[in-house]
Amino acid sequence: MSLDQRSSQLLHLLIETKSPISIRELGESLRVSRRTIYYNLEKINDWLKEQKLEEVQSVKSLGVFVTEDSRARIPNLIRLNSTIDYYFTAAEREKLILIALLTNTDSLYLQEFMDMTKVSRNSCLADIKAVKRTCKRYQLEVLFQRSKGYFMTGSEYQIRKLFIDTFNYPASSELSNEMKASWSHFDPHLLDMVKQCDRLVSRLQKEFELQLTSEAISELSWHLAFFIHRVRLGFVISLNPDEREALNASPAYKGALVIADQLSKQFNLTIPEHEVCYFTIFLLSLRNQSEKQLDKIGGLHTVVRKMVIDFQRYSCIEFDNYQAVEQNLLIHIRPAYYRLKYGIQLKNPLTTSVKEKYGEVFQLTKKVVHHLESFFGTIVNEDELAYIAMHFGGWMRKEGNTPVSRKTAVIVCSSGVGTSQILKSQLESLFSTLDFEVVTSIEKIRSDAEIVFTTVSIPDQHLPTFHVNAILSDLEKERLLTYVNRTLNQSFVTSQNEQTNQILKSIGKHATVHNQKQLLTEIENILSDNHLHIREPYKPMLNEIIDGSSIQLANKVDSWQSAVELAAAPLLEKDLITKDYIDAMITNINELGPYVIIAPHVAIPHARPEDGVNKLAMGLLKLHQPIAFSKEVRHQASLIFILAATDNETHLKALSQLSSMLSDEENIDTLINARTIEDLQSLIDKYSE
């Protein structure tokens, strides 16, 4: 028998997911109903029986999974059995065609592309048009000649940039495997070459103290293999003298020389000086480098410090250890400088999740990244922006979190400090009895570790290992809660046997049951999808924490201290803050200066939650005559917003809405010229959506 497209996709999803996954999560992943999933599972089980493999297993309250034996044998059967295939999307087909054009040395015609992508002639022609549009963005051109077929022309630098941007999928993905297979078809010695490059990079990692994850080593090895491929064909990079001089002075140049020397010996190649400089660029652009190996970029530390200061100002929080925040952000920003300067794209698989789940932090990061853009002389793309937002978000969640230490858990995360801190914070909130430690590679897993959470594929550690995304969805949290606690013999999920039997008994009173075993299984499947529900902490909107009773209008005040006291008075009267909080705000301004001026005519005094906040709140004082927070004219304010935050996160949605409102100068004028509290409240309501 053969599997249809959806059943094939479902089987691939089950193979890639190493722990049980619920029917609901499968339905959301494939965007189909629960009934459709059960129907496709029946088809898969029939196919597995035909192949003499174990059926898909089901664990109550956890979900379904493929056994280890079946998971190991299915890929070989899929390759041998042409009746089951993965169906590539249009975007994936475009990448397959690009890789073929970039790596093939023979003639390529339409039929080769059709065989590779498994689509019709018209669909393939549409894919080729899309490929041409992509190449045009890189100043490259795809041409066709009867004698040569399809081929690519243009700058060697841009050709390599296109390869790097195209060949950036997870190593275990179906698309990545197909791209590698396609390239191997054109070059039978490719895999041996990649293995040699992998050994070389692993050795360099130790020699130059580079902190590379296994995923980064693999990716770099494939990139090196492509560079070797191009040099063998006679295509070399050309850099201007000034660039070469600057790169020669970099600490990474020594590592590039070693790479060039080893490649020359292993592959009998002559590596030109320009190529050594190109290797240097790559080493400089890698994430997770140790601080010792990082290039010193004059002025960058100052830029990062300004970013951290502004982030605290706009988010109305204070980092306890702001030097550590600066230092860790600097370690990420330095290689990002080279990526942006030389156009090396770093695909961030979490960008969409960051924007959706940490939208307020992402928007605050956008407000401070202009310091980098001015320094770099280029726009910071959303993928890099998301990494910086993850850094800030990770530190916001890290401060104040002290997990109860009972068992030792290790988090293997390859995406940097910010990402790992976000993941660590989420896991700590789920499992209070685990003591978490973050590492960047499996070699650093402690000997006393009892459980492993990882964002990358790792070899079997003979420990309970859970593959997770850096940003967990509600469904993933539910599944982890159930499965991890069961693994640790700390299950808190009440057995549903009694409830299932009661339902079955009730059905028997009013209907004839023809297949009690099957009915029991289906009831358990339904109940198992309704076990735990995890939700992020509620973040109120702007008009939920500031209303008419907290808004005041006044003609003038004698001093900025009086302005702060008057603006905070309604919050004090309602016992939302204490007198100590008002004193702390005034002390902060005395010690730190007029940092509370965040926009022309606008001040947001605030202090730390522990200084006397009883409940999240905000107050507004509108002055007819502005008050000066210093002798400088730019430090005068007519709008005094008091913020009383209870933690580093709950106030961020309201603050983001306030920021949107104040980013428009017309809105500031409207607030300043408002004559009634209702006028002020009306504009606040408009932005509280």
N, C-alpha and C positions, 0 to 999 in steps of 0.2 A: 504494500500500500504506500501511498505518498501523503505527505503533510501539506496542507494549504499554507498560504502565506502567514496568516495570523497564528496558526498553531506553531509554525516554524519560529516566528518571532517570540512567542511565549516560551518555547523550549530553550531558545538562546538566552532569554532573560533568566530562566531558572538555573541554567548552567553557570551563568556569571554571578548569580547570587548564592553565596556559600552557606547562608543560614536560612532557616525557614522564613517565608515571606507570605503575608496574609493575602487572601483572595481580593480584599478591598484594595490593597496596595498594587497588586497585579492589574486590577481593573483600571486604576488611575494611571498607571504607567503606560498601558496600551490604549487608554481612553475607550474602554468598552464596558459593558455591564457585567455584573457578577455572574449572571446566567451564562453569558458568552464565555467567560473564563472556565466555568465548569464544563461546558460543552467542548471547548478546545482541549481541556485536560483529559477528557475521555478519549479524544482522537490521539493525543500524545501517548496515553497509556496503551492504546491498541498498537501503535507503532513500536513502542518499546517492547511489548510482548513479542511482536513479530521479529524483533532483533534479538530476542532472548535476553532482555535486560530487565532489571527490577522496575516496577511501576513508580510513578511519582508518589512519594510518601507524604502523609498528612499527620501533623501533631496538633492536637487540640489546643486552642488558645494561642498557637504560634503561627501556623500556616503550613504551606507545602514546600517540599524541597526534593531535589534529585540526589540519590545516594552517591557516595564517593566513587564507587565502582562504575556506575552509569556515567557520571560526569567525566571520568577519565576515558571511557570508551566511545562516547557519543561523537566527539569531534572527528575521530578517524572514520566512523561510519558515515558521517555527513559528507566527508570528502569522497568516500567511495560511492555513496548513494546519490546520484544526481537528482533524485526526486525531492530532496529537501535542501533548500538554499535560503541564505539570508538575502532579503530584498533591499537593495540600497536606495536611499533617498536621492533626489535630484542633486542636492548639495554634496552627498558622498560620491555620486557618480562623477561629478565635476572634479573632485579631488583625485579620483582614480585615473581619469584621463590626464590630468596635470602631471601626476607622477610618471605615467607612461611617457609623456612628452619630454619630461626632464631627465629620465634615466635611460631611455631606449636609444640604441645606436643604429638600429635597423629601420627600414621603412615602416611607417604606421599608416594604415588606411582605415576607412570607416568600419569595415568588417571586424578588424581587431578590437576597436572600441566597443562594438556591439557585443562581441563575445565576452569581453571583460565585464561590461556593465549589465549584461543580460536584459537589454531592452530593445525595442523595435527601432527601425531605421529612423523614423521621424523623431522619436524621443532622443535618440543618440545625436541627431543633427541639432536638436534644441540644446542638448548638453554642450556640444562643441561651441555653439554660439555663446553660451554662458562662460565657457573657458576663455574664449577670445575677449570677452568683456573684463574678466578678471585680469588677464594678462595686460590689457591696456592700462589698468590702474598701476601696474608695475613698470610702465613704459616698455613692455615687451609685446611681441607680435607673433601670432600663430598663422603660418602660411601653408599653402598646399600646392604641390607640384606633382604631376603625374608620375614622374620618375622617382620622387622622394617620399611622396605621401605627405602627411602632416608633420610640421616641425616648428620649433620655436627659435626666434632670433631676438637679440638685444644685449644689453649690458650684462657682463658676467656677474657683477655685484648684485644686480636686480634678479638674475636667474637664481642665485643662491638664496637671496632673501625670500623669493617665492617658494623655493623648496622648504626652507625652514618654517615658513608660515603654513604650508600645506601639510607637512609631515610632523604634525604636533598633536596627534590623537593619542589617548592612553594606549600603552603597549599591548594591553590585553583585548582591545576593542576589535570587533569584526572588521571594521574599515582598516585599522592599522595592519592587521594580519593580511588582508587582501593587498594593500599597498606594498607590503614587504614581499608577498608572493609574486606580485606582478614584476617588481624590480628583479627579484631572483630569477625569474623566467628569462629575462634579458641578460643577466650576468650570473652564470652558474657558480662563480667563486665568491659571490657577495657575502654569504653567511660566514665563511671563513674570515673574510676581511673584517667584518663587523666584530667577530670574536676577538681578533687581534687588537682592534681598536679599543674594545671593552677592557681587555687586560692592560693596555697602555694607559688608559684614563684612570683605571683603578689604582695603578702604581703611582701615577702622578698625584692622585688625590692624597696619598699618604706622604709623598715626598714634599709636596708644597702646602700641606695642611689645608687642603680644600675640603669644605664640608658639603660634599655632594651626596644626594640620596641615590639609591639604586636606580630610581626612575630617571634622574638627571644623567647618570652615567650612561645608561642605555640610550637615551636621546642623543647625547653628545657623540656617542660611538657611531650612530647612524649618520649624524651630520658629517663627522670626519670621513666616513666611507663615501659620502657624496662628494666631498671636496677632493678626495683622492681620485674618484671617478672622473671629475672634471679636469683635474691636472693631467691625468693620463691621456685625456683627449686633446690636451694642448690649450685648454682654456684657463687663464690665470687672472687673478684680481689685480686691479691697478689702483693704487692710492697715491695721492699727491705727496710731495716731499715733506710738507709741514705735518701732515697726519702721521707719516712714518716716523718722523723725528720725535713727536710726542709719544707715540706708542712704544718706541725704543726705550724711552726713559721710564716706562711703567714697570712696576714689580712683576706684573704678569708676563712680561716679555721673555723672562728667563724660562718660564714654563712653556711658552710657545716655541722657544728654541729647542727644548728637549723633545717636544712633540714632533717638530719638523725633523730633527735628527733621527728619532726612532722610526718615523714613517719612511724616511729615505732608506734606512737600512732594511726594514721589513718588506718594503714593496718596490725596492730598486728604483726610487724616484729622485729627481732633483727638485727640491722645494725652493722656489724663488723667495727673495726677501719680502716681496709684497704679501706672499702667502703666510709667512711667519707673522707679519703684522696683523693679518686677518685672523689668525689663530689667537693672537693677543686680544683682539676685540672680543672674541668669543669668551675667553677666560674672564675678561673683565665684566662681561654681561651676565655671568652666571649668578643665580640666587644662592643663598646659604653659604657664602664664602666666610671664612673666619676673618676676624677683624685684622689680624696680622698681615694677611695677603691683600687687603684692600688698598687701592690707590688713594692717595691724599688729594682731594679736589678742593683747591682753595676757595673759601667762602661758603662751601656747602653746609658745614656745621652751623653757621649763622642762619642760613636759610631754614634748616630743619628746626632750629630753636624758635624762629619766628612762627613756623607752622604749629608747633606745640603750644606756644603762648596763645596764638589766635584761636586754636581749637578749644583750649580751656576757656577763653573769653567768650566765644560764641556758644559753647555748650554749657556755660555757667557751672563748670566743675573744676576741681583742682586735683591733679595727680599727686599722690603722696610722694612718689619717687619719679619726679619729672626728668631727672638726669638719665634714669634707665629708659624711660620712654624715648627720649631724644637719641640715646646711643643705639638702641635697637632699631629705631626708625632710620637712622643714618646708615646702618648696616644694609638695610633694604634699598635705600635711596641711591647709594653709590653705584651698584650695578645697574639700577634703573636708569641712571644718567647715561651710561654707555648704550643701553638698549634704545633709548630715545634718540640719542645722538646719531647712532648708526642704523636706525630703522629696524632693529631686531625685535620682532613682535613676541611678547610673552603671553600666550593664551591663558587666561584665567578662567577655569571651568566654573568658578563660583560667583562670577560677576552678577548673573541674574539673581541668584539666591541672596547675595549681599544687598542688592537694590530692593528686593522684595521684603526680606526679613529685617534688614538693618537700614531701611531707607533714610531714617533721620541721621544716622551716623554718616551715611554716604553723602547726604546733602551738606552736612557740616564740613566734611572733608573737601567737597567741591569749593567751599568758601575760603579754604586756607591754601589750596593747591596753587593759587596764582603766584605765590612766592617761588615755587619750583618752576612754573612756566616762564616767569620772567628770567630766572637764572639759566634755564635750559635753552630758552629761545624757541620753544616749541610747545604745542598743546599736549598735555598729559592725557592719554587715551583712557577709556573707561576700565579696561582690564588692569592697568597700573593703578588707576584711582581706587578700584575695588580692593587691591592689595593694601594700599595705604589705609583705607577705611577699616579693613580687617585688623590692621595693626592698632589703630585707635580703639576700635570696639573691643579687641582682645584685652587691652590694658584697662579699659573701663570696667570690664567684668572681672578682671583678675584682682583688682584692689579690693580688699575686704573679704575675699573668699578664703576660708580656711576649712578644708574638708576634714571630716573625722577619719582618722587613720585606723583601719582594721585590716584591709587586704591591700596588696600592692598591685596597681594597674599601670601599664605603660601605654602611652599614646605615640604611635609611629606616624609622624606627619611631615610631609615633604614640602609644605607650602609656606614655611616661614613662621616667625614668632607670632605675628598677629593672628594668623589662621589657627595655629595650635592653641593659642589662649582662648579663642572663641569656642573651639571644640572642647577644650578642657573645662571651661566654665559650664557648658551645656551638660557634659557628662557628670560633673560634680553636683549639679542641681538634680540629676536623676538618681545618682548612687552615692548617698552620704557615707556609706561604709567602705568606700574605696579611696585609697590614697594614690593620686595620679602623678606620674612623671612623664614629661614630654621628651622624646628623642627624635632624631632625624633619620636614623637608619637602624636596621635590625641588629647591627653589630654592637649597638649601645644599650640593648635591652638588658636590664639588671638580672642577675642570676636568681634573685628572690622574687621576681615578678610572678604573679599568679594568674593574670589575665591581660590580654593584649587587644587594644583598639587601634585600627590602622586605616589610613586613607589611601594606601597604595597596596599593590599585590606583594606579598612577602612569602618566602618559603615556610613550610610547616615548622612551627616552633614547639610542637608538643605541648602547647598551652591552649586554653580556650581563646580563640581569636575571632574578633568581630570586625568586618569590613564596613566602614561608615563613611558618609560624606562629612566634610568639615562643618557644614551647616545642616543640622538635622531637621527634617520635616516632622510634623506631628506624628505621622504614621511610623516613621523610623524610630521616634522616641518611644512610641507605644510598643513596638516590636522589641526594641532593646530592653525596655523595662521588664517585659515578660521573660524573654529568653535569657538575659544575663542573670536575673535573679534565680531562675530555675537552675542555671548552670552552677551558680554559687551555693545552691541548696538554701536559698533565702527567699523562696517563692512566697509572694504574698497574694497570688491569684487564687481565689477560692475555687475549689473544684466545682465543676458544673454538672457532674454526674447526676446529682439529686434533682437539679433543675431540669435536665434533659429527660429524666425518667418521668417527672411530673407532667411535662408537656406531652410525652408519648402516651401516658396513661389517659390524659384528657382527650387526646385525639381518638384513642380506642373507644371511648364512651360514645362518640358521636359519628364514627366512620369505621369502615372496614379497612384494616391495614393489610395489604397484600405482601409487602416486603419490609418487615420490621427493621432488619439490619440496615437497609439502604436509607430508610426514613430516619433512623437514629443518626446515621452518618451526616445526613443533610442538616438535621437540627443542630448537631455539634458544629458544623461548618458555619451556620448562621450565627450561633452564639459566640463562636471564637473570634468573629470580626467585631465584636462589641465589648471588648474587655476594658481597656483603659483609654482615657482621653486627656491629652496633655495640651495645654494652651500657654502661649507666652503671656507674661504679666501685662495687664491692661494698661494702656498708655492713654490718658484722657486728652481730649482736645482742648484748644486754648480757652474757649468760652465755658469749659467745665471747671477750670481752676481760677478764672477771673470773671466776676459778674458785677452787676451794678453796686452791690454792697461793698465791693473792694475798690471801687473807682472814686476818685475825688478830684475836684477842681479847686484851684486856689489862685489868688492874684500873684502873690510872691512869698518868699521865705527869706530869713536872714542869712542862712548859710546852707551849704550842701548837707551838713550834718542834720540840720532841721528838716531838710527835704527828705532825707532817708527816714527819719523818725516819723514824719507825717505820713509818708507813703506806706509805711509798715503798720501804722496805727490800727487800721481795720483788721489786719491779720492777727495782731496782738489781742484785740478785743474779742475776737472769735476763738481765741486760744489755739490758733493754727501755728503760732510761733511763740517763743518766750522773749523776754526782754534781753536775755543773753544773746539771742540771734541778732537783734538790732545793734547791740554793742559790737558784735563780731564783724558785722558789715562795715561799720564805721572804722574799726581797727584795721581791717584789710585795706581800705582806701587810704588811710593814713600811712600804712607801711608800704603799700605797693603802688600808690599813685592812682591817677584817674583811669585805671584799666576798665572800669565799668562803662565808659563811653564806647558803645559799640557801633554807633552811627551818628551822623550829625544830629544834634538836639536830643539824642536818646541815650539814657543810662539804664543799666540793669544791675543794681547792687545785689549782691548775694554773698552767702558764706557757706560753710560746710554743713551737711545735714546734722552732724552731731553737735553743732553749735547751738541748737535749740529749735529744730523743726519738729512739730507734732504731726503735721499733715501737709501733703503737697498743696501749695497755694501760690497765688500771684496777686499783687496789688498794683494799682496805677495811680500816679499823681500827675495831673496836667497843670502846669504853671503858666500863667499869663506872661510873667516876666521870667526869663530863663535864669537859672542859678549856675554859677561857675564852680567846677570841681578843681580848677587850678587857675593860674594866671593867664593861661593861653585861651584865646577866643574859641578854638576848636573843642575845648573841653567844657563848653556851656551846654546845659540841657534843659529842655522844657517838659520832656516826657520821662518820668521816673518809674520804671517797672521794677517792683520788688519780686524776686524769685526765691521761693522757699522750697527746695527740692529735698526729697526724702532719701534719694540714692542717685546713682550715676546714670540711670536710664529712664525712669518712669516719666520724667518731665520732657523727654526729647521730642515727642510728637508735638506737644503744645509749643515748645521752643522753636521747632521747625516752622510751624504755622506763623508764629510771631515774626520769625526771620523773613518769611515770604512777604508778610505784610509790610515790614519795614524796609524791604529792599526796593520798594517803589517810593520815590521822593514825593509823589503826589499824595500817597497815603500818610506820610509823615506830616505834610502840610495840612491835610484834612484833620488829623488828630490834634495838631497844635491849634487850629482855628475852630475846633469844636466848642460849642457853647453849652452843651448839656451832656450829662452822663449818658443819656440815650444815644446821642450822636456817636460817642466813643464806642459804646456797646454794639451799635449797629455794624461798624466796620470790623470789630473783633469777631462778631458772628459770621460775617461774610467770609472770613479766612479760617473758620473752624469747621472744616469739612473733611 
